[in-house]
């Protein structure tokens, strides 16, 4: 009986570890300067619609229960060409990055995009083709029983 229980627990743990999990991703501008976010869509074939707006919270959102209710306003993006757009994150605001860069599954963006942040003349690459790059740039938190949260604080 004990061996059967251990065998079932092992099979269950192996099957759950291979599941895909959606993530939420955000950028919070904690600096005193506006941050310009540039997004280049590397592969638009899997996208149903192209992003024209991003959700904005006009404050630094603390990631605790009910935090998504703060993202109720929309800001338009400015298209540079057919696969490149940008938008500005003002100081003391937060934006939903998934609206711009696509959904995040298992902490990686599903759609292929290249995302940079420019603050006070300094450029930082957030998302590129290197899959391990996200773990160096983004912070991770978990809010209650909801999906995990990735966030980048502009400093």
Secondary structure by P-SEA (a helix, b strand, c coil): caaaaaaaaaaaaaaaaabbbbbbbbccccccbbbbbbbbbcccccccccccbbbbbcccccccccccccccbbbbbbbcccccccccccccbbbcccccccccccccccccbbbbbbcccbbbbccccccccccccbbbbbcccccbbbbbbcc
